[in-house]
Amino acid sequence: MLKKIVISLLLLPLLLSASSAEYEQKIYQTIFSSLFPQKETLYVWSDTPKNSRLIDNVSLFTKTSDINKADILLLSKDRDIKKQTPIFVTNYKLLKSYKQSAIGGFYWKKGRPNIVLLKNNLMKNHISIPSHMQKYIEND
């Protein structure tokens, strides 16, 4: 009996981690398909292995290692990127850092998912948002 409890406790973090990744994949798929509804395949460039794994498991996304072929850049680290390609970030600090160029971000804060879309940068990139995503738009 004790052996089963110990094994369960060891496997629990793995199960929770897997469901968290699936949840994030669904969120990214919903956001990106709303941002680019005309695209059947969305080429995504990412700067971390974790984000690359998320991208790999979404049928709408095709991971690209060529930043010039990407439709959107998914950033988790502060980088000096001079591209006009839309940028989507994975934490609040980066959202502040890329305030002038990021179209939005998805990050966890106090255990809750936060989605932010930046109105001015969406307009600069000629991206319109469907009504069900309007609640995530912020002016700055």
Secondary structure, DSSP 8 states (H G I E B T S, - for coil): -HHHHHHHHHHHHHHHHHHHHHHHHHHHHHHHHHH-TT-SSEEEEESSHHHHHHHHT-TTEEE-S-GGG-SEEEESS-------S-EEESSHHHHHHTTTTEEEEEEEETTEEEEEEEHHHHHHTT----GGGGGGEE--
